[in-house]
């Protein structure tokens, strides 16, 4: 969070603004709401044993929400990819909306209406399991003292989970030098929460973390995923993770009845999925508004199909994919190459397609 600006999204959960990309990490209407409605609830026919690939893990909302909703009776392995290690390490400590509302919203404030989003939550047991896995992966680096003890970040952090992280680290790393009372406090606190929430004694839930350019990681992965979250910055900010060549890698990793989910409704994104070999459909909210895209090798997984108009858009210049043949190009190179391909294309322009269809 030292290199990002935290803010409160519309449902009371924490969002981040990236100065590097000049873009937000989460939807303004609600980081937690977006995770559930775009990446969790659209899943259908969830198996007992699952492999989940989370691309651009960030603060972990998508994986944590998925685990909170589906994880109590399942065996799940999460492979989490992000180029920023700091965000991964902070993911179990961030507050969710049910704790932020009380801190930021006064009783008579008109914004108290966001309390309706309390139905979306991430329980403490999810964060405890995440702490266990982070410590196994990163050892004494998993607890970022400079942030987790900094008062200016305190409103955005879950103090209870932060204490568990601190006690957990001290108990595992400095057992010889720690005062007896501190260890006893840790043991009582941790055992209480382990009994109250779900334990992970048999490694039923496992997180693997990959800190690197996602393009490098996906080339090395060699398993089938039942669920893939693609939550990268928009195509004009991060075309590397939307190129046809990258999506081809995701297609290779998708199980025969697996699904790929993203927040994007973009024509170029949907056509790229289509050209990679996926069946493509929409994610709809309760108002039947498209809030994302679902792709699968199994057409039965596509509950809401693209209509004739939306399919036609894929055949316009707007649908021309980004290309990154060796998965090594810079964002500028990828964008420039696509702009050049669009300018020389014989495909109908989007504006003419809209005009012909009587659309403004």
C-alpha positions as CSV (number, residue, x, y, z in Angstrom):
1,X,0.0,0.0,0.0
2,X,3.0,2.3,0.2
3,X,3.0,2.5,-3.6
4,X,-0.9,2.6,-3.9
5,X,-3.6,4.8,-2.6
6,X,-6.3,3.1,-0.6
7,X,-9.9,4.3,-0.8
8,X,-13.4,3.2,0.1
9,X,-15.5,1.7,-2.7
10,X,-19.2,2.0,-3.0
11,X,-20.0,-1.0,-0.8
12,X,-17.6,0.0,2.0
13,X,-14.8,-2.3,1.0
14,X,-11.2,-1.2,0.3
15,X,-10.1,-0.4,-3.2
16,X,-6.7,0.7,-4.4
17,X,-5.6,3.3,-7.0
18,X,-2.4,2.6,-8.9
19,X,-0.3,5.7,-9.6
20,X,1.8,3.7,-12.1
21,X,-1.2,2.6,-14.2
22,X,-3.3,5.7,-13.4
23,X,-6.2,3.3,-12.8
24,X,-8.2,1.7,-10.0
25,X,-7.7,-1.9,-9.0
26,X,-11.4,-2.4,-8.2
27,X,-14.8,-1.2,-9.3
28,X,-15.9,2.0,-7.8
29,X,-19.3,0.5,-6.9
30,X,-17.7,-2.0,-4.6
31,X,-14.5,-4.2,-4.6
32,X,-16.2,-7.0,-2.6
33,X,-19.4,-6.8,-4.6
34,X,-17.5,-7.0,-7.9
35,X,-15.6,-10.1,-6.7
36,X,-18.8,-11.9,-5.8
37,X,-21.0,-10.8,-8.7
38,X,-18.4,-11.2,-11.5
39,X,-16.1,-13.9,-10.3
40,X,-18.0,-16.1,-7.7
41,X,-21.7,-16.2,-8.4
42,X,-21.5,-16.9,-12.1
43,X,-19.8,-20.3,-11.4
44,X,-22.0,-23.3,-12.1
45,X,-21.7,-27.0,-11.3
46,X,-18.7,-26.6,-9.0
47,X,-16.9,-29.8,-8.3
48,X,-15.7,-31.2,-4.9
49,X,-12.1,-30.8,-5.9
50,X,-11.0,-27.7,-7.8
51,X,-8.0,-26.0,-9.3
52,X,-8.4,-22.2,-9.5
53,X,-6.0,-19.8,-11.4
54,X,-6.2,-16.2,-10.2
55,X,-4.5,-13.9,-12.6
56,X,-3.7,-10.4,-11.1
57,X,-4.5,-11.6,-7.6
58,X,-3.9,-8.2,-6.1
59,X,-5.5,-8.0,-2.6
60,X,-7.1,-11.4,-3.2
61,X,-10.8,-10.4,-3.2
62,X,-11.6,-12.9,-6.0
63,X,-10.0,-16.0,-4.5
64,X,-11.0,-15.1,-0.9
65,X,-14.6,-14.5,-1.9
66,X,-14.6,-17.8,-3.9
67,X,-13.2,-19.7,-0.9
68,X,-15.6,-18.0,1.5
69,X,-18.6,-19.0,-0.7
70,X,-17.6,-22.5,-1.9
71,X,-14.8,-23.7,0.3
72,X,-16.3,-25.2,3.4
73,X,-16.8,-28.7,1.9
74,X,-14.3,-28.7,-0.9
75,X,-10.7,-29.3,-1.7
76,X,-9.3,-26.3,-3.5
77,X,-5.9,-25.3,-4.8
78,X,-5.4,-21.6,-5.7
79,X,-2.6,-20.6,-8.0
80,X,-2.3,-16.9,-7.6
81,X,-0.3,-14.7,-10.0
82,X,0.7,-11.1,-9.4
83,X,3.7,-9.0,-10.3
84,X,3.5,-7.1,-7.0
85,X,4.6,-9.1,-3.9
86,X,3.5,-6.4,-1.5
87,X,-0.2,-6.7,-2.5
88,X,-0.1,-10.5,-2.1
89,X,1.3,-10.1,1.4
90,X,-1.3,-7.6,2.4
91,X,-4.2,-9.6,1.2
92,X,-5.3,-11.3,4.4
93,X,-5.1,-8.1,6.5
94,X,-7.4,-5.8,4.5
95,X,-10.8,-5.0,6.0
96,X,-14.0,-6.0,4.2
97,X,-17.2,-4.0,4.1
98,X,-18.8,-5.2,7.3
99,X,-16.0,-3.7,9.4
100,X,-15.4,-0.6,7.3
101,X,-19.0,0.6,7.5
102,X,-18.9,1.1,11.2
103,X,-15.6,3.1,11.0
104,X,-16.4,5.4,8.1
105,X,-20.2,5.7,8.0
106,X,-22.0,7.7,10.7
107,X,-25.5,6.6,11.7
108,X,-27.4,9.4,10.1
109,X,-25.2,9.6,7.0
110,X,-27.1,9.1,3.7
111,X,-24.4,6.8,2.6
112,X,-25.4,4.2,5.2
113,X,-27.4,2.6,2.4
114,X,-24.2,0.7,1.6
115,X,-25.0,-1.6,4.5
116,X,-27.2,-3.6,2.1
117,X,-24.0,-5.1,0.8
118,X,-23.3,-6.8,4.1
119,X,-24.5,-10.0,2.4
120,X,-21.1,-10.2,0.7
121,X,-18.4,-11.0,3.2
122,X,-15.1,-12.7,3.8
123,X,-15.0,-14.5,7.1
124,X,-11.9,-14.6,9.3
125,X,-11.2,-18.3,8.7
126,X,-10.4,-17.5,5.1
127,X,-7.8,-15.0,6.1
128,X,-6.3,-17.4,8.7
129,X,-5.8,-20.0,6.1
130,X,-4.3,-17.4,3.8
131,X,-1.8,-16.4,6.6
132,X,-0.8,-20.0,7.0
133,X,-0.1,-20.4,3.3
134,X,1.7,-17.0,3.0
135,X,4.0,-17.9,5.9
136,X,4.9,-21.2,4.3
137,X,5.7,-19.5,1.0
138,X,7.5,-16.3,2.2
139,X,8.7,-17.2,5.7
140,X,9.7,-14.0,7.7
141,X,8.9,-11.7,4.8
142,X,5.1,-12.4,5.0
143,X,4.5,-9.8,7.7
144,X,5.1,-6.2,6.4
145,X,5.9,-4.4,9.7
146,X,6.1,-0.9,8.1
147,X,2.5,-1.1,6.8
148,X,0.8,-3.3,9.3
149,X,1.9,-1.2,12.3
150,X,1.5,2.2,10.5
151,X,-1.3,4.3,12.0
152,X,-2.2,5.9,8.7
153,X,-3.1,2.4,7.3
154,X,-4.9,1.2,10.4
155,X,-8.5,2.2,9.2
156,X,-8.0,-0.2,6.2
157,X,-6.7,-3.1,8.2
158,X,-8.4,-5.9,10.2
159,X,-6.8,-5.4,13.6
160,X,-7.8,-8.9,14.8
161,X,-6.2,-10.6,11.7
162,X,-3.2,-8.3,11.9
163,X,-2.6,-9.5,15.5
164,X,-2.9,-13.1,14.4
165,X,-0.3,-12.5,11.7
166,X,2.1,-10.9,14.1
167,X,1.6,-13.7,16.7
168,X,1.9,-16.4,14.1
169,X,5.1,-15.0,12.8
170,X,6.7,-14.5,16.2
171,X,5.7,-18.0,17.3
172,X,7.0,-19.7,14.2
173,X,10.2,-17.6,13.8
174,X,11.3,-16.4,17.2
175,X,10.0,-19.0,19.7
176,X,13.3,-19.0,21.6
177,X,13.5,-15.3,22.2
178,X,9.8,-14.4,22.7
179,X,8.4,-13.8,26.1
180,X,6.3,-16.6,27.5
181,X,3.2,-14.4,27.9
182,X,3.3,-13.4,24.3
183,X,3.5,-17.0,23.2
184,X,0.7,-18.0,25.5
185,X,-1.5,-15.1,24.1
186,X,-0.8,-16.3,20.6
187,X,-1.7,-19.9,21.4
188,X,-4.9,-19.0,23.1
189,X,-5.9,-16.5,20.4
190,X,-5.0,-18.8,17.5
191,X,-6.5,-21.9,18.9
192,X,-9.8,-20.0,19.7
193,X,-10.1,-18.9,16.1
194,X,-9.1,-22.3,14.7
195,X,-11.9,-23.9,16.7
196,X,-14.4,-21.2,15.9
197,X,-13.6,-21.2,12.1
198,X,-12.6,-23.9,9.7
199,X,-9.2,-25.6,10.3
200,X,-7.0,-26.7,7.5
201,X,-5.3,-29.6,9.1
202,X,-5.2,-31.8,6.0
203,X,-4.2,-29.0,3.6
204,X,-7.6,-29.2,2.1
205,X,-7.2,-25.6,1.0
206,X,-3.9,-24.6,-0.6
207,X,-2.5,-21.4,-2.0
208,X,0.5,-21.2,-4.3
209,X,1.9,-17.7,-5.1
210,X,3.8,-16.7,-8.3
211,X,5.4,-13.2,-8.1
212,X,6.3,-12.5,-11.8
213,X,5.0,-11.3,-15.1
214,X,2.0,-13.5,-15.6
215,X,3.1,-14.3,-19.1
216,X,6.2,-16.0,-17.7
217,X,4.2,-18.0,-15.2
218,X,1.5,-19.4,-17.5
219,X,4.1,-20.8,-19.9
220,X,5.4,-22.9,-17.0
221,X,2.1,-24.1,-15.6
222,X,1.0,-27.6,-16.6
223,X,-2.3,-28.4,-15.0
224,X,-6.0,-28.0,-15.9
225,X,-8.0,-25.3,-14.1
226,X,-11.7,-25.5,-13.3
227,X,-11.9,-21.8,-12.8
228,X,-9.7,-19.0,-14.1
229,X,-10.0,-15.4,-13.0
230,X,-8.6,-12.8,-15.4
231,X,-8.6,-9.5,-13.5
232,X,-5.9,-7.5,-15.3
233,X,-6.0,-3.7,-15.9
234,X,-7.9,-2.7,-19.0
235,X,-6.6,-3.5,-22.5
236,X,-5.2,-0.1,-23.2
237,X,-3.3,-0.2,-19.9
238,X,-2.1,-3.8,-19.8
239,X,-2.6,-5.4,-23.3
240,X,0.0,-8.0,-22.4
241,X,-2.6,-10.0,-20.5
242,X,-5.3,-9.7,-23.1
243,X,-3.3,-10.7,-26.2
244,X,-4.5,-13.7,-28.3
245,X,-1.2,-15.4,-27.5
246,X,-1.7,-15.0,-23.8
247,X,-5.3,-16.2,-24.0
248,X,-4.1,-19.2,-26.1
249,X,-2.1,-20.2,-23.0
250,X,-5.1,-19.9,-20.8
251,X,-7.1,-22.0,-23.2
252,X,-4.5,-24.7,-22.9
253,X,-4.8,-24.6,-19.1
254,X,-8.6,-24.6,-19.0
255,X,-10.2,-27.9,-18.1
256,X,-12.7,-29.4,-20.6
257,X,-15.7,-28.1,-18.5
258,X,-13.8,-25.2,-16.9
259,X,-14.7,-21.5,-17.1
260,X,-12.7,-18.3,-17.5
261,X,-14.3,-15.2,-15.9
262,X,-13.5,-11.5,-16.4
263,X,-15.1,-8.2,-15.6
264,X,-14.5,-7.0,-19.2
265,X,-17.3,-6.5,-21.7
266,X,-14.9,-5.4,-24.4
267,X,-15.5,-6.4,-28.0
268,X,-11.7,-7.1,-28.4
269,X,-11.6,-9.3,-25.3
270,X,-14.7,-11.3,-26.3
271,X,-13.4,-11.8,-29.8
272,X,-10.0,-12.8,-28.5
273,X,-11.6,-15.5,-26.4
274,X,-13.6,-16.6,-29.4
275,X,-10.5,-16.8,-31.6
276,X,-8.7,-18.8,-29.0
277,X,-11.4,-21.5,-29.2
278,X,-13.7,-20.7,-26.4
279,X,-17.5,-20.4,-26.4
280,X,-18.2,-16.9,-25.1
281,X,-21.1,-15.5,-23.1
282,X,-22.2,-12.7,-20.7
283,X,-22.3,-12.4,-17.0
284,X,-25.5,-10.6,-16.0
285,X,-26.5,-8.9,-12.8
286,X,-29.9,-9.0,-11.2
287,X,-31.0,-6.2,-13.6
288,X,-30.0,-8.2,-16.6
289,X,-27.1,-5.8,-17.3
290,X,-23.9,-7.3,-18.7
291,X,-21.2,-6.9,-16.1
292,X,-18.6,-9.3,-17.4
293,X,-17.7,-12.1,-19.8
294,X,-17.5,-15.9,-19.3
295,X,-15.7,-18.2,-21.6
296,X,-15.5,-22.0,-21.6
297,X,-14.6,-25.0,-23.8
298,X,-18.0,-26.4,-22.9
299,X,-20.9,-24.5,-24.5
300,X,-23.3,-25.8,-21.7
301,X,-21.4,-23.5,-19.3
302,X,-22.5,-20.4,-21.2
303,X,-25.8,-19.5,-19.6
304,X,-26.3,-16.1,-21.3
305,X,-25.3,-16.2,-24.9
306,X,-24.1,-13.2,-27.0
307,X,-27.0,-11.9,-29.1
308,X,-26.9,-11.4,-32.8
309,X,-25.9,-7.7,-32.4
310,X,-23.1,-8.6,-30.0
311,X,-21.8,-11.4,-32.2
312,X,-21.7,-9.0,-35.2
313,X,-19.5,-6.5,-33.2
314,X,-16.9,-9.2,-32.9
315,X,-16.4,-9.1,-36.7
316,X,-15.7,-5.4,-36.8
317,X,-12.3,-3.8,-36.5
318,X,-12.9,-3.4,-32.8
319,X,-12.6,-7.2,-32.4
320,X,-9.1,-7.4,-33.9
321,X,-7.0,-9.0,-31.1
322,X,-3.8,-7.7,-29.5
323,X,-0.8,-9.9,-30.5
324,X,2.3,-10.8,-28.5
325,X,3.8,-13.7,-30.4
326,X,6.6,-14.5,-28.0
327,X,4.9,-13.1,-24.9
328,X,7.8,-10.7,-24.5
329,X,6.6,-7.4,-26.1
330,X,6.1,-4.2,-24.2
331,X,2.6,-2.7,-23.8
332,X,3.6,0.1,-26.2
333,X,4.7,-2.4,-28.8
334,X,1.5,-4.4,-28.6
335,X,-0.7,-1.4,-28.8
336,X,1.2,0.1,-31.7
337,X,1.1,-3.2,-33.6
338,X,-2.6,-3.5,-33.1
339,X,-3.3,0.1,-34.2
340,X,-1.3,-0.6,-37.4
341,X,-3.3,-3.8,-38.0
342,X,-6.6,-2.0,-37.4
343,X,-5.7,0.9,-39.8
344,X,-4.9,-1.6,-42.6
345,X,-7.9,-3.9,-42.0
346,X,-10.6,-4.5,-44.5
347,X,-13.1,-5.3,-41.8
348,X,-16.1,-3.0,-41.3
349,X,-15.5,-0.2,-38.8
350,X,-17.5,-0.2,-35.6
351,X,-19.1,3.1,-36.4
352,X,-20.4,1.9,-39.8
353,X,-21.7,-1.3,-38.1
354,X,-23.5,0.8,-35.5
355,X,-24.9,3.1,-38.2
356,X,-26.1,0.2,-40.4
357,X,-27.8,-1.3,-37.3
358,X,-29.4,2.0,-36.5
359,X,-27.4,2.4,-33.3
360,X,-25.9,5.6,-32.1
